[in-house]
Amino acid sequence: MTSALTFEALKDQVLRGETDTVLACFVDMQGRLMGKRFHARHFVDGAWNETHCCNYLLATDLEMETPGGFASASWQTGYGDYIMKPDLSTLRPAPWLEGTVLVLCDVLDHHGHPVPHSPRAILKRQVERLKDMGFDTAVATELEFYLFEKDFETLRKEDFRDLAPISGYNEDYHIFQTTKEEHILRPLRNHLYAAGIPVEGTKGEAGPGQGELNIRYASALLTADYHTLAKHAIKEVAWQQNASVSFLAKWHPAYSGSSSHVHQSLLKDGKPAFFDESDPLGMSSLMKHYLAGLLTYAPDYTYFLAPYVNSYKRFAKGTFAPTRTIWSVDNRTAGFRLCAAGTNAVRIECRIGGSDLNPYLAIAAQLAAGIKGIAEGLELPPPAEGDTYEGDSGFIPRNLRDARTALLESSMLRAAMGDDVVEHYARAAEVEMEDFDRVITGYELARGFERA
């Protein structure tokens, strides 16, 4: 596999005329890439050290509006700049774009300190807490999406009506159906691999036109970087093929939602810290405390797994999306599934998050909950069995309003991330609700236009 570029290799490429553009990007609150395109010569001559961006980019919504109520950036404070500091260890080719390489940046204030509510900084803080405890992370995400026949611009002009997936029926593991998508997914796999992202493969999912991308596990920060770059690349490759892709958690009431399951475990001195061969399930006491933390504090961090009004439409019985924050052994109806029980690959899969999550925030929040579970020595309840949709306890927050309240009231997350960070993202949730509350939906018109 091609590795990420060194800075010296980039300079050589620029001298030979092989690379002419450098994308310097940071990750915004929504998990998107924001940044600048540099002429490669200018980047290697100086911009590699730092560049700048407006601070509103970490205090906005999906529409990139400038809503009030954020303490970090406002009209009152004049919307100043942040420093974008390229992390040269993330430098890599972007093979789906001609002559282009890409680098991820950390976001710093004018004193050179990390901006606390920057997603990459939030995750780094939790990783450092684990390192102080003697642990490393091993994390992987599964990213689901829907492919559609028409391109983004056409669908936008048609007001996203009469959406047609790229294939016509359930394609879960279906080779013939997914062959119809290979003009998009084959170049995607190859481009990501050439970019140094350890792609394992793609597969069909349970809805028509629904796919999944799998990338090999890595440390928490690398996994979030890989996830973000892959999500961006899928959009660009689909656009290049005159098609489109959506990571909306639930685009149609009759079809499966799109998830982003998070697999996680810890390492100690390079060895699996979650494994204990003397336990019937192979679970160490450390893993049990960690998982108990995930369960206990799941309502606190649900916002970071389901950040939009639409996110909560996905949680429904019989859809493979969970409705309860309970755990079970290799059971896809539960919010948390124990995988590879009895082996040194034993790990926990969180099935709550949708494909609309920001991976840095989602992983960071779960690490914080796991750390708290370890620190408190929380006891793990017995695993649930059977159809866990049938139950009356441990429900995932039913809507964004409830998740925001749980976030604001979370002493665990306030201690782990800081009051300012919690309040910043609680305001982001509030902005999303305010925007939705202003909208007259098609449902309201169809239901009440004549009958009300």
FIBA-559868 format. One record per residue (C-alpha): residue in three letters; y, z, x. Coordinates in steps of 0.001 Angstrom, whole numbers, plus 500000, padded with zeros to 6 digits. Each point is the difference from the previous one (the first is absolute). Layout:
// residues N
ALAYZX...
//
This chain:
// residues 452
MET500000500000500000THR503485499153501214SER501860503186500816ALA503603500822499218LEU502486498468502436THR501426501787502976PHE503723499657500573GLU499333498230503305ALA497745497494498228LEU502728499382497420LYS502549499305502736ASP497609497467501534GLN499515498325496608VAL503749499756499515LEU500459498461503458ARG497319497399499215GLY501574499209496628GLU496931501131498042THR501895502664498048ASP503506499523498633THR500251502643497261VAL499466503759499929LEU499802501843496690ALA501269503566500519CYS498923501937496904PHE499902503503498622VAL498157501257496938ASP502096500943496981MET499263502600497314GLN498003497479497996GLY497829499025502973ARG501674496619500583LEU501130498486503273MET503767499908500462GLY501829498819503094LYS501347497046501958ARG498885496763501586PHE501144499810503611HIS500077497045502279ALA497251501019502412ARG502249499629503047HIS502512502459498566PHE497233502447499121VAL498498500130503489ASP503490500135501564GLY501130503082498069ALA499079500392496326TRP496572501324501045ASN501749503292500716GLU501712500469496650THR501733498290497122HIS501571501309496767CYS499720499880496222CYS501861501438497013ASN498753503404498892TYR499843498945496348LEU496694498279500810LEU498303503404499889ALA501747501008496778THR499337497142497627ASP497577498783497340LEU497756496968499591GLU503006497903499003MET501872501139503140GLU502763501462497902THR502095502920501284PRO499397502800497461GLY501911503220500362GLY498538503443500492PHE498589499644503510ALA501347502536502485SER499280497775503000ALA501997496919498974SER502668499435497376TRP503327498367499211GLN501606503370500793THR498598499993503541GLY500820496331500507TYR496516498584500574GLY499893500137503768ASP497395498768502466TYR496629501105501257ILE498517499050503356MET496915497790499905LYS497995500907503103PRO497227497454500686ASP496642501610500706LEU498785497533502610SER496417501194499584THR500057498206496610LEU501120496667501431ARG497642497272498807PRO499912496306499106ALA500538499002496372PRO497793496875500136TRP500695498940496414LEU503634499386501072GLU500632497403502687GLY501280501305503352THR500425503525498639VAL499077503506501110LEU500602503240498139VAL500808503563501019LEU500260503145497885CYS502978502283500493ASP500527503703499586VAL503168500972498140LEU502319502404501826ASP503357501583499289HIS503038499689502307HIS498728502888502112GLY496693498242500630HIS498029502303497712PRO497430498640497517VAL501360499646496473PRO497890502618498159HIS499392497949496845SER498993496868501907PRO496356499343499007ARG498800499525503580ALA501690503260501057ILE498421501895497094LEU496513498900501040LYS500640500665503699ARG500980503570499156GLN496670500708498283VAL498035498329502800GLU501766502238502512ARG499137503078497953LEU496334499047500181LYS500231499316503729ASP501417503494500467MET496843501237498266GLY497834497936502366PHE499095497183497600ASP500365496234499904THR499803497874496860ALA497658497245498880VAL501324498204496919ALA499431496730498172THR501514498473496878GLU498550497481497573LEU502683497694498640GLU499475498231496651PHE502147497250498493TYR500055497141497497LEU500524496362500954PHE501748497687497526GLU500063496225499632LYS503763499545500035ASP502482500847502744PHE502434502917499900GLU503088497928499195THR498361498184497085LEU498740503249498511ARG503405501607500383LYS501679497115498166GLU497375500344497255ASP500796503725499719PHE496462500860501169ARG498499498879496687ASP496641498272499473LEU498757501113503409ALA496828498189501045PRO497770501557502674ILE498655497595502577SER496464500326498606GLY498781500511496473TYR497500502851499875ASN498750503175501702GLU499445499193503663ASP498753503322501369TYR497939499014503077HIS499767496483498470ILE499773497451502810PHE500556496835497942GLN503056501458498287THR501533501158503263THR499393496579501564LYS502776498809497674GLU502385502348501864GLU499006499138503561HIS503035497749500504ILE501955503288499973LEU497591502663501207ARG498388498120502884PRO503300499398501818LEU501049503541499112ARG496941501523501685ASN500388497814503058HIS503751500535500336LEU499679503775499737TYR497181500042502538ALA502091497906502387ALA502824502492499490GLY497796502783501346ILE499175501534496623PRO496270500848499815VAL499175498244496744GLU496484500551498704GLY500038497631497032THR501053499153496484LYS498048500143496748GLY500415499346496334GLU500890502901497742ALA499334500762496346GLY502793497934498435PRO500532496228499852GLY501921499015503117GLN499719503533501405GLY499156500487503659GLU499749502715502602LEU500819500064503705ASN498194502395502335ILE501228500976503471ARG498035502131502458TYR500907503676500137ALA502502501204502593SER502377502890500592ALA502246500843497061LEU503132498326501364LEU498181496845501082THR498297499759496622ALA503337500231498176ASP501444497352502345TYR497001497703499428HIS500167500477496224THR503708499202499852LEU499756496917502200ALA496988498707498074LYS501704500475496631HIS503033498105501257ALA497830497231501455ILE498075499492496742LYS503274499322498201GLU501182497519502610VAL496668498151500305ALA499694499739496207TRP503559498669499828GLN499178497418502683GLN497138498793497777ASN502267499710496916ALA498270502966498387SER500991503635499490VAL498528503456500332SER500786503251498215PHE499441503585501086LEU501083501373496619ALA497672502879499152LYS499295498662496498TRP501194496514499065HIS497913499467496833PRO498541502548497550ALA496649498189499796TYR499396499706503745SER499231502489502753GLY502927501537501810SER500480499544503732SER499372503008502207SER500468501013503586HIS497241502463500777VAL500585502174503057HIS497020501030502154GLN500668502914502321SER498373502263502538LEU500976502002503076LEU498825499833503609LYS499740502799502560ASP499715498909503644GLY499033496541498756LYS497148501277497825PRO499809500212496177ALA501422503372498989PHE498912499546496380PHE496269499816500862ASP497560502895500119GLU496333499010500150SER498941503394498664ASP501750499393496669PRO498022498132497278LEU502873497534499573GLY500981500015503665MET503307501706499195SER501492502396502526SER501881503061498810LEU503151498308501307MET499390497011497736LYS499398502255497012HIS503312501805500550TYR501793496668500521LEU498538498501496819ALA500812503179498077GLY503614499509501105LEU499959496415498739LEU498721501180496621THR502234503041499651TYR503207498172500850ALA499228496603498461PRO502617500373497234ASP502634500837502645TYR499544496694501836THR499006497671497147TYR503473498455500103PHE499243498672503488LEU496842498336498628ALA501575498724496779PRO503758499482500475TYR500947497863496972VAL499878500136496211ASN497367497263500027SER497801501905502466TYR498781502366497268LYS498753497177497749ARG497098499612502439PHE498464503430499349ALA497608499331497120LYS496403500799499113GLY497344497460500896THR502196498003502369PHE498851501339503404ALA503467501547500306PRO499746503800499774THR501526502285497414ARG499144503370501625THR500621501593503392ILE496410501082500584TRP497444499054502631SER496487498654499828VAL497363498551502299ASP500077496186500137ASN501358499852496469ARG502702497456499200THR501134501748496830ALA501527502955501902GLY503420500261501586PHE498377500901503320ARG496669498505501127LEU497882501350502846CYS498801497029502049ALA497180499780502580ALA498711503461499091GLY497620501475502550THR501145497755502861ASN502578500387502736ALA502097497412498140VAL500484502418497101ARG503496499670498577ILE502013500423496833GLU501385497091498018CYS503057500658497837ARG499818497548497082ILE503234501013498276GLY502489497740501792GLY500970496583498683SER500757496894502041ASP503704500687499400LEU499995503093502235ASN501775500343503342PRO497137500719502449TYR502096502154502339LEU501004502317497168ALA496571500026498355ILE498168500850503213ALA502607502530501131ALA499869501889496701GLN496200500208500113LEU499999501176503614ALA502488502702499016ALA497759501132497133GLY496936499980502245ILE501800502033502659LYS500985502534497354GLY496418500221498794ILE498834500725503555ALA502757502553500603GLU499233501851496769GLY496223499729500390LEU499781498657496448GLU496573500058498380LEU498592496677498822PRO498577499990496462PRO496585498398499416PRO500007496195499629ALA500202498553496524GLU497086497924498748GLY499563497173497536ASP502858498294498189THR503022501985501139TYR502204498286497430GLU498330502431497585GLY501801503246500703ASP502992502048498985SER501430501317503265GLY501676498885503207PHE501847497034498557ILE502209497784502134PRO503650500314498856ARG500263497760496948ASN503296498316500865LEU502707499683502628ARG502093502739498405ASP497216502556500391ALA499278498863503563ARG503674500351500930THR500081503541498609ALA496902500914502014LEU501578498503503121LEU503217501970499552GLU498099503232499408SER497649499563502972SER500510502783502533MET497218498394502062LEU501828496692500422ARG503363501712500504ALA498510501962502883ALA498176496977501442MET502691497326499585GLY503245501890499431ASP502132500632496930ASP502198496968500687VAL497024497628500087VAL498505501343496778GLU503322499801498188HIS500665496503501374TYR496773498626498535ALA500367501998496793ARG503319498206499563ALA498206496675500609ALA497609500862497169GLU502946500910497780VAL501687496657500744GLU496816498190498970MET499883501910496697GLU503695499441499300ASP499564496274500522PHE496969499817497718ASP501719502029497289ARG502710497325499761VAL497512497196499353ILE498959498640496594THR496381498972500524GLY498125497154498363TYR497738502632498446GLU502951501578498172LEU501244496653498700ALA496590498817498792ARG499145503322498398GLY503274500818498310PHE502086496831499558GLU498759499420496459ARG498064503132499111ALA502379502746501003
//
